[in-house]
Every structure is written in C-alpha cells, then in structure tokens.
Amino acid sequence: MKRFNSRRRTGFTLIEVLLVLVILVVLASFAVTAYGPIQLQSKIRTARTQIGLLETPLENFRLNHGYFPPTLNLLWEQPADMTSAQWGGPYLKSPLPLDPWGREYLYEVYQDMDGVDYYRIWSVGPDGVSGTADDISN
C-alpha cells in the first residue's frame, strides 16, 4: 500500500493545473490593460514628432517660392509645370509618412485678416474623425 501512494502523488492534479492557468490569465490581463494606454501615448507622440518634422520643409518651400505649397505632396513630388531649378526640391528625403494610425496627414493653407499665410497640419487621431478632441495638430 505504501508503494501505491508514492506512485499516485508524482504528478499535478487537474485542480492545481487549472489554478495556475487562472493565475496566469489574470496576470496577462493586467499586462494587456497597462499596455493599451502606453501604446496610445506613443502613437500620439509619434504623430506630433512627424508633424514637427514637416514644418521645416514647408518653410523651405515658402522661402523658395514665396508661398506655402497647396498640397504636402509638392514637398516630395516635382510638379509637372515646374522645372527642377524652379521647384528646388525635393524638400523631404522620403515620401510623406502616414500617421501612426495608417492615415494621411491633413493639410490646409489659410490667411489671417492681414493677409498673412499660415498652415495647419493635423492627424485625425485614433478615432479617424476630423474636428474632434483627439486630433493632433501643429
């Protein structure tokens, strides 16, 4: 009888294995819920950085031409109606990046009451809708 008991206690019971699995699932859920906000903040910082990096090429274009480009693509692609000498670009080393959510950055040029040109570059943010509180802009 002593021999029978020693063989029986060599493995884990089903209850012990299930208890360990439940503990692992609880720990994993804590890790996943903590990762979500960190990832969102990282994407927001990335969008702000990319927008900031587009400001210098826009200013360079304005210095060369006297106006801001009507589209951001003119920073990378030479217009058909300009020669290379007239264009003075490319103003970016690589094509325009997408925002961290995989969408294009939005861009507009506008004038204030005194006729001074300004521009705005923005990402619609995680919700994908322009004009909401989560938009990221220069």
C-alpha positions in Angstrom: 0.0 0.0 0.0 2.9 2.3 0.6 4.1 1.8 -2.9 0.7 2.7 -4.4 0.6 6.1 -2.6 4.0 7.1 -3.8 3.1 6.5 -7.5 -0.1 8.4 -7.2 1.5 11.7 -5.9 4.1 12.1 -8.7 2.0 14.4 -11.0 -0.2 17.5 -10.7 -3.9 17.3 -10.2 -6.3 18.9 -12.6 -7.3 21.5 -10.0 -3.7 22.6 -9.5 -3.1 23.0 -13.2 -6.4 25.0 -13.6 -5.4 27.2 -10.7 -2.1 28.0 -12.3 -3.8 28.8 -15.6 -6.3 31.1 -13.9 -3.4 33.0 -12.2 -1.5 33.3 -15.5 -4.6 34.7 -17.2 -5.2 37.3 -14.5 -1.5 38.4 -14.7 -1.7 38.6 -18.5 -4.9 40.7 -18.4 -3.1 43.2 -16.1 -0.2 43.4 -18.6 -2.5 43.9 -21.6 -4.6 46.6 -19.9 -1.5 48.5 -18.9 -0.1 48.2 -22.4 -3.0 49.9 -24.2 -2.6 53.4 -22.8 1.1 53.3 -23.2 0.8 52.4 -26.9 -1.8 55.2 -27.5 0.5 57.8 -25.9 3.4 56.5 -28.0 1.4 57.0 -31.2 0.3 60.5 -30.2 4.0 61.4 -29.6 5.0 59.9 -32.9 2.3 62.0 -34.7 3.4 65.2 -33.0 7.0 64.5 -34.0 6.2 63.7 -37.6 4.1 66.9 -37.8 7.0 68.9 -36.4 9.4 67.4 -38.9 7.1 68.6 -41.8 7.3 72.2 -40.7 10.9 72.8 -41.8 10.3 71.6 -45.4 7.2 73.7 -45.6 9.1 76.8 -44.5 11.9 76.0 -47.0 9.3 75.7 -49.8 7.8 79.0 -48.8 11.3 80.7 -48.8 11.9 79.4 -52.3 8.5 80.2 -53.8 7.0 82.9 -51.6 4.0 80.8 -50.7 3.2 77.6 -48.9 2.5 74.6 -51.2 -1.1 73.9 -51.9 -0.6 70.2 -51.0 2.0 68.3 -49.0 2.9 66.1 -52.0 4.8 69.1 -53.5 7.4 68.6 -50.8 8.3 65.3 -52.4 7.0 65.3 -56.0 8.0 67.8 -58.6 5.0 69.5 -60.2 4.7 68.9 -64.0 4.6 72.7 -64.6 7.9 73.4 -62.9 11.5 72.6 -63.9 13.8 71.1 -61.3 15.5 74.5 -60.9 12.2 76.3 -60.4 10.9 73.6 -57.9 14.1 73.5 -55.8 13.2 70.2 -54.2 12.7 67.5 -53.1 12.2 69.1 -49.7 11.8 65.7 -48.0 14.3 62.7 -48.1 11.5 60.2 -48.4 7.8 60.2 -49.3 5.3 61.6 -46.9 4.8 59.3 -43.9 1.3 58.1 -42.8 0.2 59.0 -39.3 0.6 56.2 -36.7 -3.0 55.0 -37.4 -2.2 54.5 -41.1 -3.9 57.6 -42.5 -2.6 60.6 -44.4 -1.9 63.8 -42.6 -4.3 66.6 -43.4 -3.1 70.0 -44.5 -4.5 73.4 -45.2 -3.2 76.8 -46.0 -5.2 79.9 -44.9 -4.7 83.6 -44.4 -5.4 85.7 -41.4 -7.2 89.1 -41.6 -4.0 90.9 -42.5 -3.3 88.5 -45.5 -0.5 86.6 -43.8 -0.3 83.0 -44.9 -0.4 80.2 -42.2 -0.7 76.5 -42.5 -2.1 73.7 -40.4 -1.0 70.0 -40.4 -3.0 67.6 -38.4 -3.8 63.9 -37.9 -7.4 62.9 -37.2 -6.1 60.8 -34.3 -7.3 57.4 -33.1 -11.0 57.9 -33.8 -10.4 58.8 -37.5 -12.8 61.8 -37.4 -11.5 65.3 -38.1 -12.6 68.1 -35.8 -12.8 66.1 -32.6 -10.8 66.5 -29.3 -8.3 63.7 -30.2 -7.0 65.5 -33.3 -3.2 66.1 -33.2 -2.1 69.4 -34.8 0.8 71.8 -35.1 
